[in-house]
Amino acid sequence: MTVSLRHVLEQGPVIRALGRTAWSAIRAKPGAAKPSCPGPWIEAELPPRSDALVRDYIRHVGGDPSWYRGVLPAHLFPQWGFGLAAETLVGIPYPLARVMNAGCRIEAKAPLPANEPLHVKVRLESIDDDSRRALITQRILTGTRSAPEAVDAELRAFVPLGKPEGKGEKGATRAAPKQRPTVPGDAKEIAFLRIASNAGLEFAKLTGDFNPVHWVPAYARANGFRACILHGFATLARSLEALNRASFAGDATRLAWVDVRFTRPLVLPARVGVYMTPTPDGGGLFVGDAPSGGAYLEGRFGTRTIDA
């Protein structure tokens, strides 16, 4: 299914905010003082998302709109949250053009009503800077009048700041290479995904994240990739809808929380599996090439108990 261009009209706040952040990154002064954390809350009331946007988003990431009658998927939060989240980064002394999505945690405390205005609160939670890289954590709370703070999301971003320890110094000891993330050998495949080369552009139309590395091949190659790479949040959304279909029988309220890392770029087009290692109250979640093969996403999830 091709995503309609009309959805881009709903992405104005995100696109403008990301533009302001990019401009701020150009003007940022290296060595400037880091902001104190946690920072102040930035709050806004946003209009309901359109039914068409929500429906097309769910279908694009492999879900069924009937699973979400009257509620929004929690993993859609970047669509309304990125604009405010970008504002928390204005003026911080890091090369944000190099920022990479490191992962996130989403806690669905209650179903998020689909047809009510959204009350969104965002703040800069923490910055961990060891001079080689900065790990930036932001928190996004989303609710409505009838369901305050229904979705609690944490974003984690990675910003490389310099050469890895030991490189470029004569006689220095090189750090041991990091172990490549893999899918556990005993993981169960719950879905096989065929992801088209234009999936990055289609996801951008639905969420407003038009980072060109996801949809402009020349830009992706200039940044060291052989082709465009899929958004980390698109990989996550597809894996959660695979869980809904294979493990929750379409009951999207079963997922209580998920916490994942985006471990390496998923180059498009792609054919990958979604895998899980079940436990009584949730399990491990992976997107990768095969059991014991490389992983693009790894994490854990928890479930709600079904009332008898």
C-alpha positions as MATLAB code, in Angstrom:
seq = 'MTVSLRHVLEQGPVIRALGRTAWSAIRAKPGAAKPSCPGPWIEAELPPRSDALVRDYIRHVGGDPSWYRGVLPAHLFPQWGFGLAAETLVGIPYPLARVMNAGCRIEAKAPLPANEPLHVKVRLESIDDDSRRALITQRILTGTRSAPEAVDAELRAFVPLGKPEGKGEKGATRAAPKQRPTVPGDAKEIAFLRIASNAGLEFAKLTGDFNPVHWVPAYARANGFRACILHGFATLARSLEALNRASFAGDATRLAWVDVRFTRPLVLPARVGVYMTPTPDGGGLFVGDAPSGGAYLEGRFGTRTIDA';
ca = [
       0.000    0.000    0.000;
       1.370    3.404   -1.016;
       1.031    6.058    1.692;
      -0.853    9.167    0.563;
       1.071   12.431    0.367;
      -1.840   14.160    2.106;
      -0.523   12.862    5.417;
       2.497   15.170    5.051;
       0.111   18.068    5.734;
      -0.277   16.753    9.306;
       3.479   16.713    9.915;
       4.069   20.472    9.951;
       4.888   20.818   13.690;
       7.405   17.966   13.576;
       9.078   19.195   10.383;
       9.360   22.770   11.685;
      10.756   21.647   15.031;
      13.324   19.367   13.424;
      14.328   22.255   11.170;
      14.871   24.516   14.183;
      16.964   21.818   15.839;
      19.084   21.402   12.696;
      19.676   25.151   12.557;
      20.575   25.191   16.233;
      23.040   22.352   15.632;
      24.766   24.390   12.924;
      25.110   27.328   15.299;
      26.052   25.257   18.356;
      29.323   26.184   20.040;
      31.487   23.178   20.963;
      32.497   23.266   24.597;
      29.498   25.299   25.699;
      27.970   24.367   29.024;
      25.547   21.447   29.058;
      22.050   22.182   30.326;
      21.123   20.987   33.794;
      19.075   17.797   33.934;
      16.313   16.998   34.265;
      15.196   20.059   32.367;
      11.880   21.882   32.548;
       8.745   20.326   31.098;
       7.613   21.644   27.727;
       3.865   21.155   27.404;
       1.301   21.443   24.618;
      -2.251   20.425   23.829;
      -2.497   18.980   20.340;
      -5.562   18.197   18.230;
      -6.606   14.559   17.758;
      -4.777   12.658   15.050;
      -6.874   12.100   11.941;
      -8.583    8.734   11.553;
      -6.997    8.341    8.100;
      -3.475    8.924    9.388;
      -3.882    6.444   12.243;
      -5.478    3.821   10.000;
      -2.771    4.091    7.322;
       0.005    4.069    9.903;
      -1.288    0.871   11.510;
      -1.594   -0.849    8.152;
       1.856    0.333    7.060;
       3.563   -1.259   10.065;
       1.680   -4.541    9.697;
      -1.199   -4.118   12.126;
      -4.962   -4.269   11.791;
      -6.956   -1.075   12.500;
      -9.684   -3.178   14.118;
      -7.281   -3.896   16.979;
      -7.295   -0.180   17.866;
     -10.956    0.858   17.768;
     -11.146    4.195   19.563;
      -7.513    4.184   20.749;
      -4.082    5.133   19.421;
      -1.108    2.768   19.160;
       1.373    3.752   21.861;
       4.227    3.259   19.393;
       2.850    6.137   17.284;
       4.066    8.584   19.965;
       6.974    9.943   17.828;
       4.409   11.457   15.435;
       3.086   13.860   18.059;
       6.079   13.872   20.415;
       9.076   14.589   18.183;
       8.199   18.242   17.669;
       8.329   19.039   21.386;
      11.242   16.646   21.954;
      13.284   18.539   19.372;
      12.740   21.758   21.303;
      14.479   20.295   24.359;
      17.654   19.883   22.270;
      17.925   23.465   21.027;
      21.210   24.975   22.149;
      22.882   21.847   23.547;
      26.607   21.720   22.591;
      26.626   18.564   20.482;
      26.818   17.813   16.722;
      23.168   16.822   16.402;
      23.576   16.183   12.676;
      25.389   12.992   13.773;
      22.777   11.860   16.290;
      21.599    8.237   16.121;
      18.499    6.670   17.648;
      19.806    4.343   20.346;
      16.507    2.952   21.627;
      13.453    3.659   23.717;
      11.151    2.472   26.454;
       7.366    2.713   26.136;
       4.999    2.076   29.033;
       1.310    1.902   28.123;
      -0.341    2.732   31.442;
      -3.827    2.962   29.920;
      -5.441    2.935   26.446;
      -4.881    6.321   24.775;
      -8.191    7.679   23.382;
      -8.050    8.406   19.661;
     -10.581   11.219   19.342;
      -9.585   13.527   22.202;
      -6.998   16.341   22.211;
      -3.589   15.101   23.317;
      -1.838   16.628   26.304;
       1.892   16.126   25.727;
       4.732   16.883   28.161;
       8.419   16.544   27.207;
      11.654   17.172   29.033;
      15.359   16.499   28.698;
      15.911   13.781   31.290;
      19.676   13.231   31.341;
      22.963   13.561   29.432;
      25.775   11.055   29.898;
      28.951   12.493   28.302;
      32.297   10.663   28.565;
      34.030   12.875   25.923;
      33.830   10.080   23.314;
      30.048   10.010   23.035;
      26.988   11.554   24.592;
      23.896    9.559   25.514;
      20.863   11.842   25.602;
      17.638   10.708   27.264;
      14.295   12.465   26.817;
      10.914   11.676   28.363;
       7.553   12.114   26.656;
       4.268   11.821   28.577;
       1.051   11.659   26.566;
      -2.525   11.672   27.821;
      -5.968   13.132   27.361;
      -8.577   14.595   29.684;
     -10.085   11.143   30.303;
      -6.746    9.286   30.366;
      -3.985   11.509   31.798;
      -0.389   10.350   31.192;
      -1.587    7.165   29.515;
       1.700    6.649   27.628;
       5.120    7.195   29.226;
       7.955    7.048   26.679;
      11.704    7.424   27.061;
      13.888    8.239   24.055;
      17.603    7.500   24.000;
      19.943    9.072   21.448;
      23.642    8.464   20.808;
      25.945   11.253   19.614;
      29.564   10.335   18.690;
      31.935   13.067   19.852;
      35.381   11.871   18.831;
      37.624    8.954   18.065;
      37.098    5.718   19.996;
      39.463    5.277   22.917;
      42.963    4.239   21.804;
      42.593    5.202   18.134;
      44.876    7.809   16.658;
      47.393    7.702   19.519;
      50.748    6.127   18.899;
      51.363    3.278   21.282;
      47.865    3.411   22.712;
      46.080    0.172   23.476;
      43.055   -0.367   21.306;
      39.805   -1.209   23.019;
      38.541   -4.745   22.548;
      35.996   -4.942   19.735;
      32.412   -4.986   20.911;
      30.503   -8.222   20.551;
      28.086   -8.158   17.648;
      24.437   -8.204   18.814;
      22.729  -11.448   17.805;
      19.351  -13.133   17.979;
      19.414  -15.912   20.614;
      19.756  -19.354   19.132;
      16.601  -20.592   20.872;
      14.426  -17.632   19.839;
      11.085  -18.357   18.148;
      10.280  -16.644   14.861;
       6.847  -14.986   15.027;
       6.935  -13.057   11.734;
       8.970  -12.677    8.558;
       9.122   -9.133    7.186;
       9.682   -8.083    3.600;
      10.436   -4.366    3.738;
      10.503   -2.369    0.512;
      13.203    0.099   -0.495;
      10.759    3.023   -0.137;
       9.695    2.097    3.413;
      11.695    4.985    4.878;
       9.871    7.579    2.785;
       6.484    5.986    3.529;
       7.158    6.029    7.281;
       8.305    9.651    7.056;
       5.001   10.651    5.425;
       3.178    9.139    8.399;
       5.370   10.492   11.209;
       7.159   13.599    9.917;
      10.666   12.198   10.471;
      12.142   13.202    7.115;
      15.791   12.601    8.006;
      17.195   12.093    4.470;
      19.258    9.064    5.511;
      15.953    7.152    5.453;
      14.745    8.142    1.981;
      17.483    9.882   -0.090;
      19.896    7.215   -1.410;
      22.705    9.662   -2.227;
      22.581   11.104    1.290;
      22.599    7.633    2.839;
      25.649    6.648    0.755;
      27.424    9.875    1.750;
      26.928    8.815    5.367;
      28.505    5.399    4.862;
      25.484    3.215    4.033;
      25.058    1.326    0.788;
      21.406    2.407    0.635;
      18.736    4.079    2.776;
      18.172    2.708    6.277;
      14.862    2.121    8.029;
      13.809    4.298   10.971;
      14.408    2.563   14.282;
      10.833    3.359   15.315;
       9.538    1.719   12.126;
      11.443   -1.441   13.039;
       9.986   -1.299   16.547;
       6.417   -0.703   15.355;
       6.598   -3.652   12.956;
       7.907   -5.933   15.691;
       5.136   -4.887   18.104;
       2.428   -5.490   15.523;
       3.971   -8.908   14.900;
       3.553   -9.572   18.635;
      -0.057   -8.415   18.496;
      -0.787  -10.802   15.652;
       1.195  -13.860   16.687;
       1.060  -13.776   20.487;
      -1.835  -11.548   21.587;
      -4.535  -12.613   19.072;
      -5.000   -8.978   18.067;
      -5.477   -7.711   21.626;
      -3.230   -4.644   21.521;
      -3.947   -3.871   25.195;
      -1.929   -6.922   26.306;
       1.389   -5.111   25.896;
       2.239   -3.266   29.132;
       5.748   -2.042   28.290;
       8.644   -2.531   25.906;
      12.294   -1.511   26.192;
      14.566   -1.887   23.166;
      17.954   -0.958   21.710;
      18.516   -0.306   18.028;
      21.737   -2.236   17.616;
      22.654   -1.679   13.960;
      21.168   -0.025   10.871;
      18.631   -1.976    8.821;
      19.511   -1.271    5.188;
      16.640   -1.225    2.671;
      15.225   -3.248    1.043;
      15.309   -5.913    3.740;
      14.065   -9.364    4.633;
      14.245  -10.039    8.345;
      12.516  -12.031   11.035;
      10.844  -10.956   14.267;
      11.783  -13.278   17.129;
      10.842  -13.685   20.760;
      12.014  -15.652   23.780;
       8.861  -16.038   25.914;
       8.659  -15.760   29.691;
       5.537  -16.018   31.911;
       5.092  -12.224   32.005;
       6.611  -11.130   28.687;
       9.882  -12.025   27.066;
      12.710  -10.971   24.811;
      12.059   -9.301   21.455;
      14.429   -9.261   18.490;
      14.543   -8.303   14.826;
      17.315  -10.025   12.934;
      18.539  -12.239   10.146;
      18.092  -15.629   11.858;
      18.523  -17.349   15.236;
      22.193  -16.878   16.206;
      22.439  -14.295   13.410;
      22.843  -10.536   13.594;
      20.205   -8.433   15.371;
      18.985   -4.968   14.375;
      16.750   -4.577   17.436;
      16.936   -6.292   20.795;
      14.936   -5.755   23.928;
      12.327   -6.968   26.372;
       8.583   -6.578   26.835;
       6.039   -7.146   29.576;
       2.399   -8.142   29.368;
      -0.769   -7.557   31.350;
      -2.548  -10.447   32.986;
      -5.840  -11.349   31.331;
      -8.722  -11.064   33.796;
     -10.583  -14.320   34.239;
];
